[in-house]
Amino acid sequence: MTIQTIAEAKKKVLAGDVTLRELVEGYKSQIEAENEEVNAYVYLNFDSAFEQADAIQKKVEKGEAGALVGAIMGIKDVICERGKPVTCASNILDGFESVYDATVIERLHAEDAILIGRLNMDEFAMGSTNEYSRYGAAKNPHDTTKVTGGSSGGSAAAVAAGMANATLGSDTGGSIRQPASYCGVVGLKPTYGRVSRYGLVAFASSFDSIGPFGHSVEDVATVLQTIAGFDERDNTCSSVEKDDYVVAAQSPKKNIKIGVPEALFGEGLDVEINTGIKEILNKLEADGAELVPIELPHSKYALATYYILATAEASSNLARFDGIRYGHRADKDQMLDELKAEEEALKQAVKSAEGDDLVSLQQELTKLDAPLTRLYKKSRTEGFGVEVKRRIMLGTYVLSAGYYDAYYGKAQRVRRLIKEDFTNAFKNVDVIVTPTAPTTAFGIGEKQNDPVQMYLNDIYTISANLAGICGISLPAGTHSNGLPYGIQFMADSFQESKLLNAARLVELLG
Amino acid sequence: MSVSEKEIRYVANLARLQLTEEDVENLALDMNKILGYMDLLNELDTTEIEPLEHVIEMDSRLRKDEAKPTISHEEALKNAPDADSDYFRVPKVIE
């Protein structure tokens, strides 16, 4: 299997060297060979892919093909596609089928991308490894004993294994850039509000962004060009005009100013990654870029701030999963039997109790769940996995009476300080460079017992989500352990062109 | 600050989750570890800082109050675990 970009595939399709049906056939055989091991796709529909191919082929013949002709794409299982299962890799959405298309899906179809399947992820996008999935972990195509990163692990792995030439993921704290780094592909998180989230199942609404993965900077620019822009169905979607992202990726300027936060290239960062990125920066400087030392004084607070705000928002967003209108519902008769047994047991205990015990037992009896409340509880308890429950609990705790100001209010204030750090830095530089992640991909199962250790993988990516700015990760090299690692650029809000420009310069170094 | 097992049970009820004794113990460990890490923020004096609620400038957009088709009644009920032809069905609420 040779890796082929959208740009290359498009050229061949338009020249008549290959038909779209043949192109889909090629990806189908690659998926049949690789997916069982890599576990990137959790749902595939080749019949639909061939139908799309035939319909678009007719447009090609009439000279009417769209910008994404030749794109064979998979979609993270958190973005709604009409008539297809949408589970967010959670048991609570078992059997759910979307009744509408997300705006990004409509836009991909409108430009003639072919959508072939849905991709693995951490449940509800909560995780940095893709291990928290009802479908089991997606595996790193470079070494299948290693994690893909997450939460968009399937989206990164599918591109890396040649099972799609582009995919969509979502990024709330690094969920596009970190797996892109671990899997050796390009991943872009757009500015908050750049891409419509209508049809994206919400995790943390003040952070969530949809963005593309691809083999090349130009390909992610082409997908971004298609999906970005105003949408009246998403009130947080901005009406700021789009740039020509493809041009930015094709003809980069060399004399850019790159901010280097020296403090982030130190403790905790793998030494080889550190050296590798510094070498790239030296080459960019030799080619005309200016390296500017900068400070982001509040970056050490980013992780704590993020995990307060994101879990708070998640606990609120995930309240909708109650087993009533869609998704998993606990067995009603079993639930009623359970309640009845609890009531009987309490009544029996009351009979033989005295004094304080009696009072507390009577209180328990009056506080016993109503059947509907118990149905919510049982459905949610059966449906959500361990990491999702942990975050719902944390989020509910930090929002609860007595703790709101100490945690949530505090974090919102620190978020402003972090945002101001970036605003100040971007007065003097076009982009800021950092590693994407502190290490290469680690072993499956290695970090599951310590949530704080797992959260630390997001240390370089999370600030962009807190500040609402855009970021990109692209391959920076191969570690002596054989695994790829990425370099990250961040640019100010709605400055995706600057990101693509800087990323293309790195790509040109080869 | 540290979270007690009693608080964990209280929060679980608010979050509409059922926890086993083992869950409560594990969550107490995890949450205390994570909340302990979050105490880092107390190094910063933020009394003069306004909370940040929106990361980008957002215009309040008004639209005409027009009725437009969304999804059909049938589609809205399609994914329901239990429904009749008109409504979602739930356990009896009023005795």
Interface residues (C-beta under 8 A of the other chain):
Chain A: G95 F96 E97 V99 Y100 T191 Y192 G193 S206 E232 N235 T236 S238 S239 H298 K300 Y301 L303 A304 T305 Y307 I308 S315 A319 D322 G323 I324 R325 Y326 G327 H328 R329 K332 M335 L336 A370 P371 L372 T373 L375 Y376 K377 K378 R380 T381 F384 K389 R390 I392 M393 L394 T396 Y397 S400 Y403 A406 Y407 G409 K410 A411 Q412 R413 V414 R415 R416 L417 K419 D450 P451 V452 Y455 L466 A467 G468 S493
Chain B: M1 V3 E7 I8 Y10 V11 A12 L14 A15 R16 L17 Q18 L19 D23 L27 D30 M31 K33 I34 L35 Y37 M38 L40 L41 N42 E43 L44 T46 I49 E50 P51 L52 E53 H54 V55 I56 M58 D59 R61 R63 I71 E75 A76 K78 N79 A80 P81 D82 F88 V90 P91 K92 V93
